[in-house]
Amino acid sequence: MHSLTVQVDGDHLARLVRSPRAGLTELIWNALDADADVVDGRLEFSTLGAVERVLVADRGHGMSPDDVQQGFGALGGSWKRSTRTTRQQGRRLHGEQGKGRFAAFGIGDVVEWCTVHEGDSATETRIRAERHNLRRFDITTSPAEGDIGTRVSVVSVNEAAGKQLEQDSLIDTLSAEFAIYLESYRHVEISWRGQKLNPAALQVEREEYDLEVDGLDDRPQLVVIEWRRQVDRALYLCDEAGMALHDIKPGIQAPGFEFTAYLKWGGFRGHDVLLAESGLEPMSSVVVAAKEKLREHFKRRSADKRKSIIREWVSEGSYPYSDGSSSAAENAERQVFDIVAFSASKVINDGDFRS
């Protein structure tokens, strides 16, 4: 066994630790970057019912000892820096700076990788790191015994992380995050706790818009997807191929809609997307244009949805207004009623006719 020490300040590494959900998605992205066609995530529980371990396993190409030395020995030393596509299948890469491995410490205090790579001779490499010392990775290499691929195990899971990853709604949130990727690479399967991600089955509406931004020759594209069930709203910043690099809050009001949006623009690859809302141009103008288009989209969708719901109420006889001529005051009252009733439509429609 030997150890690698990351040549960067420990405080900087601590800032790369993300939320439990972000830590999980980074592990999945790493598996996809390794050409995995199948990625399986699951939880293991203690005898008391608490989350004891988070496991993410893939059937990708694994990491050779040289990959481990390069990727874990320095921040930004990943092989992904020199290419934009995966090694075997030529898929679009998500990561490029080797930051994703630190995100997993948002789940638990100890992360262990077991990776099998088939080169001149198959090797199995085990890597172990602890949150209290993010600069150190303990490495053990031996002849391979398992299948090719990588298995990541996160233990000493903190209570808050365990509760977040146990939520039933997480499967839908993951489906939303990987929707564009799974649409692009239909042979890929991602499962979480025994359920296969199936974004297509959850979609209600989908719209695509080309954005005009002053000073840009290439037009960013905004994809808006509305979902059947509740998801974590997000505006994903993607490269031109739709690879999500970062997510931010949409920053709009859209009551009655569950949605995520994907802002596709090649320029995000050349900037630090963490600064997308800091005023850095032209990235900031691209984000502003996307949010404005989102407001336009849901203003139109709200009007359409309101008309549809009111038609249903009219047909069942529960709408309190007639189509006859009305005074200006009655018209204004009706317009206010329509807006308020639409906002409460889910509660109203779930109730009985008398209510």
One Martini backbone bead per residue (centre of mass of N, CA, C, O) as a GRO file, in nm:
protein
  355
    1MET     BB    1   0.098   0.035   0.019
    2HIS     BB    2   0.006   0.371  -0.075
    3SER     BB    3   0.034   0.732  -0.095
    4LEU     BB    4  -0.156   1.023  -0.181
    5THR     BB    5  -0.090   1.377  -0.231
    6VAL     BB    6  -0.255   1.654  -0.270
    7GLN     BB    7  -0.151   1.955  -0.449
    8VAL     BB    8  -0.340   2.121  -0.221
    9ASP     BB    9  -0.539   2.296  -0.042
   10GLY     BB   10  -0.761   2.187   0.197
   11ASP     BB   11  -0.973   2.420   0.182
   12HIS     BB   12  -1.033   2.384  -0.116
   13LEU     BB   13  -1.145   2.093  -0.097
   14ALA     BB   14  -1.381   2.151   0.098
   15ARG     BB   15  -1.542   2.320  -0.127
   16LEU     BB   16  -1.609   2.042  -0.297
   17VAL     BB   17  -1.812   1.969  -0.105
   18ARG     BB   18  -2.132   1.842  -0.123
   19SER     BB   19  -2.422   1.740  -0.145
   20PRO     BB   20  -2.567   1.441  -0.138
   21ARG     BB   21  -2.690   1.457  -0.422
   22ALA     BB   22  -2.434   1.561  -0.566
   23GLY     BB   23  -2.256   1.323  -0.483
   24LEU     BB   24  -2.419   1.108  -0.634
   25THR     BB   25  -2.411   1.230  -0.923
   26GLU     BB   26  -2.102   1.225  -0.950
   27LEU     BB   27  -2.073   0.918  -0.941
   28ILE     BB   28  -2.240   0.871  -1.196
   29TRP     BB   29  -2.075   1.043  -1.391
   30ASN     BB   30  -1.812   0.884  -1.361
   31ALA     BB   31  -1.929   0.625  -1.482
   32LEU     BB   32  -2.004   0.745  -1.761
   33ASP     BB   33  -1.706   0.838  -1.826
   34ALA     BB   34  -1.639   0.507  -1.823
   35ASP     BB   35  -1.856   0.370  -2.023
   36ALA     BB   36  -2.113   0.302  -1.881
   37ASP     BB   37  -2.416   0.113  -1.928
   38VAL     BB   38  -2.420   0.041  -1.613
   39VAL     BB   39  -2.586   0.187  -1.322
   40ASP     BB   40  -2.572   0.121  -0.961
   41GLY     BB   41  -2.776   0.230  -0.688
   42ARG     BB   42  -2.746   0.200  -0.320
   43LEU     BB   43  -2.861   0.087   0.000
   44GLU     BB   44  -2.749   0.041   0.339
   45PHE     BB   45  -2.852  -0.105   0.650
   46SER     BB   46  -2.899  -0.110   0.965
   47THR     BB   47  -3.053  -0.260   1.236
   48LEU     BB   48  -3.193   0.041   1.292
   49GLY     BB   49  -3.245   0.176   0.984
   50ALA     BB   50  -2.992   0.309   0.896
   51VAL     BB   51  -2.775   0.453   0.694
   52GLU     BB   52  -2.456   0.291   0.617
   53ARG     BB   53  -2.452   0.269   0.287
   54VAL     BB   54  -2.314   0.378  -0.030
   55LEU     BB   55  -2.369   0.248  -0.365
   56VAL     BB   56  -2.163   0.253  -0.673
   57ALA     BB   57  -2.199   0.072  -0.978
   58ASP     BB   58  -1.998  -0.038  -1.263
   59ARG     BB   59  -1.925  -0.124  -1.635
   60GLY     BB   60  -1.666  -0.004  -1.700
   61HIS     BB   61  -1.310   0.045  -1.760
   62GLY     BB   62  -1.182   0.167  -1.540
   63MET     BB   63  -0.871   0.187  -1.347
   64SER     BB   64  -0.560   0.237  -1.370
   65PRO     BB   65  -0.278   0.298  -1.199
   66ASP     BB   66  -0.220   0.555  -1.370
   67ASP     BB   67  -0.495   0.689  -1.334
   68VAL     BB   68  -0.478   0.713  -1.029
   69GLN     BB   69  -0.220   0.878  -1.009
   70GLN     BB   70  -0.330   1.117  -1.179
   71GLY     BB   71  -0.625   1.167  -1.051
   72PHE     BB   72  -0.534   1.163  -0.723
   73GLY     BB   73  -0.260   1.351  -0.708
   74ALA     BB   74  -0.435   1.589  -0.851
   75LEU     BB   75  -0.581   1.875  -0.924
   76GLY     BB   76  -0.650   1.840  -1.266
   77GLY     BB   77  -0.516   1.535  -1.352
   78SER     BB   78  -0.708   1.432  -1.540
   79TRP     BB   79  -0.760   1.272  -1.847
   80LYS     BB   80  -1.003   1.471  -1.932
   81ARG     BB   81  -0.838   1.730  -2.016
   82SER     BB   82  -0.751   1.597  -2.320
   83THR     BB   83  -1.071   1.549  -2.356
   84ARG     BB   84  -1.436   1.510  -2.467
   85THR     BB   85  -1.422   1.194  -2.471
   86THR     BB   86  -1.456   0.882  -2.444
   87ARG     BB   87  -1.252   0.610  -2.497
   88GLN     BB   88  -1.459   0.393  -2.640
   89GLN     BB   89  -1.752   0.552  -2.731
   90GLY     BB   90  -1.750   0.875  -2.756
   91ARG     BB   91  -1.864   1.025  -2.530
   92ARG     BB   92  -1.965   1.271  -2.347
   93LEU     BB   93  -1.817   1.461  -2.110
   94HIS     BB   94  -1.839   1.589  -1.788
   95GLY     BB   95  -1.562   1.580  -1.673
   96GLU     BB   96  -1.206   1.747  -1.614
   97GLN     BB   97  -1.081   1.817  -1.293
   98GLY     BB   98  -1.130   1.607  -1.044
   99LYS     BB   99  -1.377   1.700  -0.837
  100GLY     BB  100  -1.597   1.472  -0.792
  101ARG     BB  101  -1.467   1.295  -0.559
  102PHE     BB  102  -1.532   1.514  -0.325
  103ALA     BB  103  -1.848   1.515  -0.322
  104ALA     BB  104  -1.894   1.241  -0.158
  105PHE     BB  105  -1.845   1.378   0.134
  106GLY     BB  106  -2.155   1.464   0.160
  107ILE     BB  107  -2.236   1.171   0.269
  108GLY     BB  108  -1.946   1.086   0.396
  109ASP     BB  109  -1.631   1.019   0.564
  110VAL     BB  110  -1.598   0.753   0.375
  111VAL     BB  111  -1.411   0.658   0.077
  112GLU     BB  112  -1.438   0.375  -0.158
  113TRP     BB  113  -1.242   0.228  -0.414
  114CYS     BB  114  -1.312  -0.032  -0.669
  115THR     BB  115  -1.092  -0.113  -0.944
  116VAL     BB  116  -1.115  -0.264  -1.274
  117HIS     BB  117  -0.852  -0.330  -1.514
  118GLU     BB  118  -0.791  -0.401  -1.869
  119GLY     BB  119  -0.485  -0.478  -1.978
  120ASP     BB  120  -0.216  -0.658  -1.992
  121SER     BB  121  -0.320  -0.676  -1.687
  122ALA     BB  122  -0.532  -0.738  -1.451
  123THR     BB  123  -0.647  -0.486  -1.215
  124GLU     BB  124  -0.671  -0.401  -0.863
  125THR     BB  125  -0.795  -0.096  -0.713
  126ARG     BB  126  -0.759   0.065  -0.396
  127ILE     BB  127  -0.936   0.346  -0.249
  128ARG     BB  128  -0.877   0.567   0.038
  129ALA     BB  129  -1.081   0.816   0.218
  130GLU     BB  130  -1.098   1.108   0.435
  131ARG     BB  131  -1.241   1.400   0.542
  132HIS     BB  132  -1.012   1.500   0.746
  133ASN     BB  133  -0.817   1.411   0.475
  134LEU     BB  134  -0.835   1.513   0.147
  135ARG     BB  135  -0.523   1.472   0.048
  136ARG     BB  136  -0.554   1.160   0.118
  137PHE     BB  137  -0.460   0.848  -0.058
  138ASP     BB  138  -0.508   0.506  -0.034
  139ILE     BB  139  -0.314   0.248  -0.204
  140THR     BB  140  -0.415  -0.069  -0.367
  141THR     BB  141  -0.253  -0.336  -0.552
  142SER     BB  142  -0.387  -0.610  -0.757
  143PRO     BB  143  -0.497  -0.877  -0.875
  144ALA     BB  144  -0.769  -0.960  -1.038
  145GLU     BB  145  -1.117  -1.081  -0.942
  146GLY     BB  146  -1.315  -0.908  -1.073
  147ASP     BB  147  -1.494  -0.710  -1.251
  148ILE     BB  148  -1.516  -0.478  -1.470
  149GLY     BB  149  -1.485  -0.175  -1.289
  150THR     BB  150  -1.671   0.028  -1.044
  151ARG     BB  151  -1.671   0.062  -0.676
  152VAL     BB  152  -1.855   0.271  -0.457
  153SER     BB  153  -1.800   0.348  -0.103
  154VAL     BB  154  -2.007   0.497   0.152
  155VAL     BB  155  -1.928   0.579   0.480
  156SER     BB  156  -2.028   0.732   0.747
  157VAL     BB  157  -2.319   0.829   0.736
  158ASN     BB  158  -2.501   1.091   0.765
  159GLU     BB  159  -2.814   1.156   0.870
  160ALA     BB  160  -2.904   1.368   0.659
  161ALA     BB  161  -2.816   1.208   0.411
  162GLY     BB  162  -2.987   0.957   0.455
  163LYS     BB  163  -3.265   1.099   0.438
  164GLN     BB  164  -3.231   1.216   0.153
  165LEU     BB  165  -3.170   0.930   0.004
  166GLU     BB  166  -3.457   0.797   0.098
  167GLN     BB  167  -3.625   0.948  -0.082
  168ASP     BB  168  -3.860   0.880  -0.321
  169SER     BB  169  -3.811   1.147  -0.504
  170LEU     BB  170  -3.517   1.097  -0.611
  171ILE     BB  171  -3.576   0.945  -0.876
  172ASP     BB  172  -3.694   1.200  -1.020
  173THR     BB  173  -3.450   1.386  -0.991
  174LEU     BB  174  -3.257   1.202  -1.149
  175SER     BB  175  -3.419   1.195  -1.410
  176ALA     BB  176  -3.387   1.497  -1.466
  177GLU     BB  177  -3.074   1.519  -1.472
  178PHE     BB  178  -3.048   1.262  -1.699
  179ALA     BB  179  -3.232   1.312  -1.946
  180ILE     BB  180  -3.044   1.405  -2.181
  181TYR     BB  181  -2.848   1.169  -2.172
  182LEU     BB  182  -3.060   0.934  -2.211
  183GLU     BB  183  -3.150   1.050  -2.486
  184SER     BB  184  -2.863   1.021  -2.628
  185TYR     BB  185  -2.816   0.730  -2.453
  186ARG     BB  186  -3.028   0.462  -2.478
  187HIS     BB  187  -2.837   0.218  -2.361
  188VAL     BB  188  -2.846   0.345  -2.091
  189GLU     BB  189  -2.837   0.246  -1.736
  190ILE     BB  190  -3.011   0.376  -1.447
  191SER     BB  191  -3.006   0.295  -1.096
  192TRP     BB  192  -3.227   0.330  -0.797
  193ARG     BB  193  -3.317   0.115  -0.575
  194GLY     BB  194  -3.425  -0.077  -0.831
  195GLN     BB  195  -3.474   0.176  -1.020
  196LYS     BB  196  -3.534   0.289  -1.330
  197LEU     BB  197  -3.460   0.540  -1.523
  198ASN     BB  198  -3.759   0.730  -1.675
  199PRO     BB  199  -3.814   1.023  -1.816
  200ALA     BB  200  -4.030   0.981  -2.042
  201ALA     BB  201  -4.265   0.890  -1.836
  202LEU     BB  202  -4.266   1.193  -1.685
  203GLN     BB  203  -4.349   1.355  -1.921
  204VAL     BB  204  -4.557   1.625  -2.041
  205GLU     BB  205  -4.360   1.858  -2.143
  206ARG     BB  206  -4.185   2.003  -2.441
  207GLU     BB  207  -3.940   2.267  -2.499
  208GLU     BB  208  -3.773   2.467  -2.756
  209TYR     BB  209  -3.514   2.731  -2.754
  210ASP     BB  210  -3.383   3.004  -2.914
  211LEU     BB  211  -3.128   3.231  -2.827
  212GLU     BB  212  -3.076   3.581  -2.797
  213VAL     BB  213  -2.738   3.719  -2.779
  214ASP     BB  214  -2.544   3.964  -2.743
  215GLY     BB  215  -2.235   3.883  -2.915
  216LEU     BB  216  -2.350   3.609  -3.034
  217ASP     BB  217  -2.331   3.362  -3.281
  218ASP     BB  218  -2.418   3.146  -3.092
  219ARG     BB  219  -2.706   2.973  -3.000
  220PRO     BB  220  -2.867   2.917  -2.743
  221GLN     BB  221  -3.039   2.649  -2.568
  222LEU     BB  222  -3.375   2.580  -2.449
  223VAL     BB  223  -3.494   2.326  -2.224
  224VAL     BB  224  -3.832   2.234  -2.137
  225ILE     BB  225  -3.948   2.031  -1.860
  226GLU     BB  226  -4.240   1.864  -1.772
  227TRP     BB  227  -4.382   1.704  -1.482
  228ARG     BB  228  -4.583   1.478  -1.303
  229ARG     BB  229  -4.383   1.523  -1.070
  230GLN     BB  230  -4.199   1.607  -0.816
  231VAL     BB  231  -3.918   1.828  -0.835
  232ASP     BB  232  -3.618   1.973  -0.853
  233ARG     BB  233  -3.567   2.271  -0.931
  234ALA     BB  234  -3.380   2.351  -1.242
  235LEU     BB  235  -3.090   2.503  -1.399
  236TYR     BB  236  -2.906   2.366  -1.648
  237LEU     BB  237  -2.567   2.375  -1.731
  238CYS     BB  238  -2.466   2.322  -2.067
  239ASP     BB  239  -2.351   2.198  -2.324
  240GLU     BB  240  -2.416   2.154  -2.661
  241ALA     BB  241  -2.493   1.834  -2.586
  242GLY     BB  242  -2.627   1.840  -2.275
  243MET     BB  243  -2.408   1.855  -2.055
  244ALA     BB  244  -2.411   1.870  -1.724
  245LEU     BB  245  -2.226   2.106  -1.507
  246HIS     BB  246  -2.463   2.275  -1.366
  247ASP     BB  247  -2.677   2.419  -1.104
  248ILE     BB  248  -2.961   2.638  -1.074
  249LYS     BB  249  -3.185   2.860  -1.006
  250PRO     BB  250  -3.448   2.978  -1.190
  251GLY     BB  251  -3.603   3.240  -1.069
  252ILE     BB  252  -3.918   3.155  -1.073
  253GLN     BB  253  -4.270   3.172  -1.114
  254ALA     BB  254  -4.466   2.840  -1.122
  255PRO     BB  255  -4.752   2.760  -1.046
  256GLY     BB  256  -4.834   2.411  -1.103
  257PHE     BB  257  -4.526   2.336  -1.174
  258GLU     BB  258  -4.305   2.078  -1.294
  259PHE     BB  259  -3.951   2.154  -1.344
  260THR     BB  260  -3.693   2.163  -1.596
  261ALA     BB  261  -3.384   2.312  -1.721
  262TYR     BB  262  -3.177   2.344  -2.034
  263LEU     BB  263  -2.867   2.507  -2.094
  264LYS     BB  264  -2.727   2.525  -2.419
  265TRP     BB  265  -2.363   2.588  -2.427
  266GLY     BB  266  -2.032   2.594  -2.523
  267GLY     BB  267  -1.919   2.829  -2.327
  268PHE     BB  268  -1.919   2.671  -2.050
  269ARG     BB  269  -1.640   2.525  -2.096
  270GLY     BB  270  -1.469   2.818  -2.074
  271HIS     BB  271  -1.599   2.834  -1.783
  272ASP     BB  272  -1.694   2.907  -1.458
  273VAL     BB  273  -2.005   2.797  -1.363
  274LEU     BB  274  -2.006   2.909  -1.064
  275LEU     BB  275  -2.016   3.219  -1.212
  276ALA     BB  276  -2.294   3.263  -1.369
  277GLU     BB  277  -2.416   3.494  -1.139
  278SER     BB  278  -2.165   3.726  -1.124
  279GLY     BB  279  -2.135   3.890  -1.424
  280LEU     BB  280  -1.997   3.713  -1.625
  281GLU     BB  281  -1.891   3.757  -1.947
  282PRO     BB  282  -2.148   3.609  -2.136
  283MET     BB  283  -2.283   3.419  -1.924
  284SER     BB  284  -2.490   3.605  -1.782
  285SER     BB  285  -2.666   3.669  -2.037
  286VAL     BB  286  -2.753   3.378  -2.090
  287VAL     BB  287  -2.905   3.336  -1.822
  288VAL     BB  288  -3.102   3.573  -1.848
  289ALA     BB  289  -3.236   3.476  -2.112
  290ALA     BB  290  -3.343   3.209  -1.994
  291LYS     BB  291  -3.526   3.328  -1.769
  292GLU     BB  292  -3.705   3.494  -1.958
  293LYS     BB  293  -3.809   3.250  -2.121
  294LEU     BB  294  -3.938   3.108  -1.882
  295ARG     BB  295  -4.149   3.323  -1.823
  296GLU     BB  296  -4.289   3.307  -2.097
  297HIS     BB  297  -4.363   3.012  -2.092
  298PHE     BB  298  -4.540   3.017  -1.816
  299LYS     BB  299  -4.738   3.228  -1.905
  300ARG     BB  300  -4.859   3.060  -2.135
  301ARG     BB  301  -4.918   2.794  -1.976
  302SER     BB  302  -5.109   2.922  -1.770
  303ALA     BB  303  -5.323   3.017  -1.967
  304ASP     BB  304  -5.386   2.738  -2.089
  305LYS     BB  305  -5.452   2.593  -1.822
  306ARG     BB  306  -5.681   2.778  -1.729
  307LYS     BB  307  -5.872   2.729  -1.968
  308SER     BB  308  -5.896   2.421  -1.929
  309ILE     BB  309  -6.012   2.419  -1.640
  310ILE     BB  310  -6.261   2.597  -1.695
  311ARG     BB  311  -6.391   2.410  -1.903
  312GLU     BB  312  -6.439   2.183  -1.700
  313TRP     BB  313  -6.622   2.344  -1.504
  314VAL     BB  314  -6.839   2.414  -1.709
  315SER     BB  315  -6.916   2.116  -1.795
  316GLU     BB  316  -6.991   2.042  -1.474
  317GLY     BB  317  -7.126   2.312  -1.332
  318SER     BB  318  -6.895   2.476  -1.124
  319TYR     BB  319  -6.910   2.746  -1.260
  320PRO     BB  320  -7.004   3.086  -1.147
  321TYR     BB  321  -7.021   3.159  -1.460
  322SER     BB  322  -7.130   3.308  -1.744
  323ASP     BB  323  -7.139   3.393  -2.103
  324GLY     BB  324  -7.265   3.645  -2.063
  325SER     BB  325  -7.316   3.954  -2.022
  326SER     BB  326  -7.104   4.207  -1.863
  327SER     BB  327  -6.968   4.399  -1.656
  328ALA     BB  328  -6.676   4.538  -1.571
  329ALA     BB  329  -6.683   4.439  -1.277
  330GLU     BB  330  -6.747   4.137  -1.342
  331ASN     BB  331  -6.497   4.088  -1.516
  332ALA     BB  332  -6.290   4.151  -1.296
  333GLU     BB  333  -6.389   3.935  -1.098
  334ARG     BB  334  -6.344   3.695  -1.286
  335GLN     BB  335  -6.039   3.729  -1.325
  336VAL     BB  336  -5.965   3.692  -1.028
  337PHE     BB  337  -6.092   3.417  -0.991
  338ASP     BB  338  -5.926   3.263  -1.202
  339ILE     BB  339  -5.649   3.303  -1.069
  340VAL     BB  340  -5.713   3.184  -0.787
  341ALA     BB  341  -5.834   2.911  -0.876
  342PHE     BB  342  -5.588   2.811  -1.028
  343SER     BB  343  -5.391   2.811  -0.785
  344ALA     BB  344  -5.620   2.604  -0.636
  345SER     BB  345  -5.689   2.357  -0.830
  346LYS     BB  346  -5.580   2.105  -0.691
  347VAL     BB  347  -5.761   2.122  -0.440
  348ILE     BB  348  -6.031   2.142  -0.586
  349ASN     BB  349  -6.009   1.876  -0.764
  350ASP     BB  350  -5.972   1.689  -0.500
  351GLY     BB  351  -6.248   1.752  -0.440
  352ASP     BB  352  -6.571   1.790  -0.419
  353PHE     BB  353  -6.836   1.935  -0.567
  354ARG     BB  354  -6.946   2.095  -0.324
  355SER     BB  355  -6.662   2.228  -0.254
   0.00000   0.00000   0.00000
